[in-house]
Amino acid sequence: MRYAPRLASAAGGPGVRTVLAQMIRRRRITGDEYRADIGAYDRARHAFNGLSGTRAYELGAVIADAERIARDNELSASLAPSLFLTLERNAQWWSHDPLLGDGQRVSFAPSELIFEHYPGQGLQIQWLGTFGRGNGLIDDGHDGGALRRIVDEILALAADRAGGLSWDYLFPFDGGTPPWSGGLSQGTGLELLAHAGKILHSSATLAAARRALALFKVPPPAGVRIRTRAGAAYAEYTFAPGDRILNGFIQADVGLYEYARSTHSTVAARLFAEGDAQARVETPRYNTGYWSLYDQYGESTLNYQIVLAEFLRHLCRLTREGPPGAPRTLADGASTTPRPIAADDIYCRTATDFFADLHTPPRLRVLTARAADGRPGAITVSVSKISSVTLSVHHGARVLFSTSLLLSGGRHRLWWQAPRRPGRYTVDLAATDLAGNHARISTPLVLSRR
């Protein structure tokens, strides 16, 4: 089966070919750039015509995303390099290479860029992973060759956004339309460019990092800055300012701190101080006492629990050294002189709590002690944190009812059909949290006559 409908030009705006023709006419790209871009686009279309099934679906989605970006007047000269590289890599992969699992990451040697498979969206440049690879090279003390290669690739693919530079994602995600960026990836990139610029003695890298600060000065949808009473929050996604995701906010602040400390930038120090003031307000709200909250709606997965704990521990270590600049300017105009921050700082304590949660079994309670015989009803249970839960009702060795499901932390009513015979029964409640910690309790349940 071919997925040609995905390639149909969407109404309402010009397609990729038209936009490229306009850009060369207006001298926004060179003739060589035009030929390279149109060549990558045509090769992707040609490859698509020879594919079927999953391969056609994945490549077709990437081509359709490019058409949508063009239609929405978002295809600029600065965005073109990453967009047409993405088309080229997808045409290459889906024509010859193995099918990929959800979230599987690949690279194309000798390039240092990381691509990630998003099912139904093909391979996309994973900017967070790419920045993480660069930071890993610095942490591991690798020679400057690999670091220089990855920085050169990153700089070549920077796009204009918010009056500065950004590294944009080019596919629809969680209700957002491309291109989009966010505080998590931008903060990690800022950290990389600040350190790499000094290690490589590269003024171009430091200049790019300075321009990347713009995202933290401008509100969504161009930037990520959200003004608050305490200072400022930095959104994880430019398209979703209402989503308050703590791990992205904390890492954005880490990036600002690292940049300010490395370059002595008073602008970055101010942006960090404003984010720090708000993060100290928000961080306790994400600690349930048993697990972390991912956002204002639900608990973290195991991966995000670990990520958030590590980000907080990193920020704990940084802030215990004192503010990144002197003096630190707060949102209300007051200032403080540099000082070590107490060891019981909110970041340190919360990181300690979240790491401890990884080894603490869930706490369980059965809150229903009586039920009416022969009637449908509910057994109310309490689970301290997100867990896989099994509830069963026994009469002696006989199991009368059993159900298993994933429950969030809190109270839950589990419905069942009570037997007709009154008497004493036993409720068993077992739970295993996301880290594998197990708990089990048993409690009596009395069935009374109707």
N, C-alpha and C positions, 0 to 999 in steps of 0.2 A: 504493500500500500504506500502511495506517495502522499505527502502532506502539503501539496501545492497551495491549498487555500491559505496556509500560514504565510505565504510569500506575496499574497495579493497586496497591492499598494493601498494603504489606508486613505480614506477620503479626508480632506481637510487640510492638506499641506503637501509640499513637494517631497519627492522621494530622494533617495541617496544620490542618484545620478544628477538630478536637477540641482541639488544643493552644492555638489562638488563643482558643477559647471558655473554656478553663481560665484563661488569662492574664487575660482581662477580668473573669472571675468573681473572681479573686484580686487584682484591681486592680493588676496588674503592667503593664498597658497601659491607655491611655484609650480611651473610646468612639471618638474620632476616629481613633486609631491602629488600632484593631480594624477599622473600616470601610475605612480605606486599605489595610490588609494583606489583608483578605479580598477586597477589590475587585481588587487586583493578582493574587492567586491565581486568582480566577474568570476574569479576563480572559485569563490565560495558558492556563487549561484550555480556554476558548472558542476561543482562537486555535489551539490544538493541534488541535481537532476540525475545523478548516477546512484543515489542512495535510496534505501527504503527502510521501513520499520523505525526502530529506535534511533538509528544513526541519522535518518532524514529528519526525524522529529527534533532531535537536539540541534542539529545544524540549522534547520529551518527556524527554530526559535531565535537563534542568535541573529540571523538575517532579518527576521521580523522586528527584533528589538532595534536594530540599526535603522530600519525604515521608520519605526516609530519615533526615534530620536530626531531623525531628519524632519519628519512631519511636524513635530512639536517645536521646530526651529531651535533645537538644542545642539545641532551638529555644527560646532565651531572649528576653526582652524586649530585651536589648542586641544580640543577633544579628539580630533581626527586620528592622531597617532595611536592612542589606546584603542579606539573603536576598530580601526582597520587591522591592528595587530590581533585583536580578539577574533575578528572574522577569519584572518589567516590561520591562526592556531586551531580554531574549530574545524575549518575545512581540512586541515592536515590530520587532526586527530580522528575525526569521525570517518574519514576515508580509509584509514589504514590501521588504526590502533585499537586496543581492546575496549569493550564496553566498561563503564566505570560505575562504582557504587556511589551512593549518596554521600556527598562531602569528601570524596576521594580527591587528593591533591596530586598534581603532576607538574613537572618542569620540562622545558625544551632546551637541552644543552646546546651551546654553552651559556644560555641565558640563565640568570639567577632569579627571574620572576617566578612566582608561584601562581598556578591556576588551580581553581577548585571547581569540581563538578556539582552544579545545582540541577537536580533532575528536572527536565523540562525547560531548562535555560542554558544548557550546554556548559562549556568551560568558560569561566570568568576569571579575570585577574583578581586574585585574593590579596588585596592591598595590606590588610592586617597581617596576614601570614608572610608577605614579602618583607614588610617592615620588621616583623619579628625575626625573620632570617637575618636581616642586616644587623639588628641589635645583638643577635646570637653570635655573629662573627666578631663583634666588638668584645662581648663578654668572654669569648673563648680565646681572645688574643691572636686571631688569625692575621696573616700578613695582609698588607693593604691591597693586594691585587684583587681578591674576591670582593672586598669591601668597595673598592673603586668601581668595579664592574656593576655591582648592584645599585650603587648610588647613581652612576651614569644612566642606567636604564630607568631608574625612578624619575630623575630629573627630565629625561626626554619625554616622559609620558604625563607630566604635570599639566593640569587644565586650569584655565582661568575661572575663578569663582570668588564671589564676595569681595572683589577688588584685590584678590591675592591669588594664591595657588592652592589647588586641591588635587586629590587623586580619587577620581569618581568611579563608582560602580555603575555598570551599563546595562542592568537588567531589572525588571520589576521585582520588588521584594516587600512582602508584608504590607501591601497596600500602597507602597511608594512607587513612583514611575521614574525611570532613568532620565538623565544622570542624577545620582544622589551621592552624598558623602556623609560623614558623621564624626563626632567628637572622639570616639574610641580609636578609629583608624588614624585620624588626623593627629591625635595626640601621640600615638605610637610612632608615626612618621616624623613628627617634630623632634621627638627624643633621638631617633636615629640620625637625622640630618644635623642636629646640633653637635652630637659627638663625632660623627663622621667628618663634618666640616673641619673640626679642629685636628683630628687625627691625620686627615689627608691634606691639611693646609690649603683647603679649597674655599676660596672666597665665593665662588658660584654656588656651592652647596650651602654655605651660611646665608647667602642672599636668598636662596629658595626657602630656607627654613624661616627666615624673617618674613617673607611674603606669605608663608603658610599660617602665620599668626592671625591673618585677617579673618579666618573662619570663626575664631573665638571672639571677634569684635562685633559681628553682624548677626542679627536674629534670623531664624528660619524663614523661608526655605533656602535662602542663599547660604546662611551660616548656621551656627549651633548655639549662639548665646541667648540665654533666657534670663532676663533681669529678675531678681528676687529682692525681698526686703533685706536679706542678709548680705547679698552680693550678686552672684550669678551662678546659674547652673548651665552645664554644657550638654546638649542633647546628643544621644547616641546616633540618631538619624536626622538629617536635615528635613525630611518630609514628615516627621512625627514629633513635634515639640512637646506634645502631651505625654509621651511615653518617658517616664522617669526611670531609666535603667541604671542602677547604681554602679555596676562594674564599668560601664562605658564612661560615666562621669568621673569616677575615681582615676581611671587610666588617662583621661584627658587632663586632669589636674597633675598627674605624674609627669606627663609630657611637657606641660607648661613649666613645672618646677625644674625639670632637667634642662630645658632650654634656657631658662632664666639663669640658672646656676652656671651653665657652661659658657654663656655669652655675656653675662652681666646685663641682660636686657631689662631695663626698668619697666618697659611695656609688658613683657611676659611676666615679670614679678607681680605687677598689678593685676593682671588677668588671673594668675595663680591665687593671689590673696583673696580675690573676690570669689573664685570657685571654692577655695579652702573654707571660707566663712560659711558658704551654703552647704558644703559637704559635711561640715561638723554638725549642722542642723539635721541633715537628712540621714546620715549614716545610722544613728540609733533606730530609726524607724524601720530599717530593713533587717533588724535582728529580732526574730521571734522568741529568742531564748533557747531554741532547739535547732534552728536551721535559718538560712538566709532567704530573703525575698529577692526575686529577680527584678521585679518592677512593682507597681502599686496593685497588681492584680494576682500574682501568684508566686509560689516558691521557686527557687533555683533548681535546675537540673544538677546532677553530681558534678559535671564539668564546670558549670558556672559557679557552684559553691566553691570549688577549688580555685578557679580563676579569680573570683572576688576576694577570697582570703589572701591570695598572693598579691593582688593589686594593693589591698589595704596594708599588708605587711611592708610592701615597698614604700608606700606613702608614709607609713609609720617611721621607717628608718630615715627617710628624707627629712620629715618635719622635726624629728628629734635633733637633727643637726642645726635647726633654726631656719628662718625664712631664707629664700634664695637670694634676696637682695637686702640692702640696708639703706634707709629704713623701709619697713613694709607698709605700704599704703592700703588702708582698708576702705571698704565701700563708703563709709560715712566720712571719709576724709581724714580720720585719725591715723596715727602711725605708731608703730612699735619699733624698738630697737631690736637687733638680732638677739635671740636668746634660745637656749636649748628648750625644747618642749618636753614636759614631764613624761616619764615612762608610762604613766597610766592614761596617756592621750587616747581619745576616742578611736583613732585608727588602730592603735596597738591593741587595745582591749577587744575591739570587734574582730580583728584578725585572729586573735587568740581564741575567741569564742567560736568562730567559724571553723578553725582547724580542729578544735575540740569536738564540735558537732560531728565530725567525720568518724569519731570513735565512740560516740554515745548512743546507746540503743534508744529507740522511741519509747515514750511513756504512754501507757494504754490504760483506759478505763472503760468499763461497761456501766452505763448509767441507767439501764432499765433493769428493775428487780422483779417486776410482776407483769403479767400479760393475761388476757382473757383467752380461754381455751376455744379452739375451733374458729377463731377469727383472724383475718389478715391484720397485721399490725407491724410495728417497727421496733427494732432494738436499737437504742441510741448508744453510740460509742464515741469515745474521744481518743484521738491520735495526736501526739505532740508535733509530728512533722510528716512530711510527705513520705508515704510508705506503701508497699504492697501488703495488703491486709487480707487475712482469711478469717471469716466468722463462721463458726459451726455450733449447732445446738445438739446436745446428746441426751439420751435417756439410757443410763447405764452404758453399755458398749455400743448401743445403736445410734447411728448418726441420723437425725431427723431433718436437718437442714444444713447446707453449707454454701458459702459464696466467697469468691475471691475477686478483689478489685484494687486498683490504685486509688488511694485517698490522700487528699491534701491534709495538712495539719488543721485540727479543729474538731468540731462535733459533726457527726453524721448519723442519719437515720437509715437503717438498713431494713427493708421490708421483707416480711416472711409470712407464711401461713402457719399459725399455731396448730398443733394437734388437738384433737377433741378431748383427750384424756387429761384431766387436771392432775396436778402433782408437782414434784420438784424435778427440775431439769438442770443441765449444766451448759453454760455458754463458754466456749473457748474462743479467745481472740488472740491471733498471732499477727505479727507485723515485722517486715524487713525493710529498713530504710534504704535509700539510694546508695549508701556506702556499704551495705551488706550487714549492718548491725541488726540483731534479731531480738525480739521480745515476745513474751507469751504470758497470758493470764487466763485464769478460769474463775468463773463466778456463778453462783446459783441463780436460777430463774424459776419463780413460782408461777404456775398456771392456775388461775382461779376459774370457777364456774361462771358462765355468763349470767 
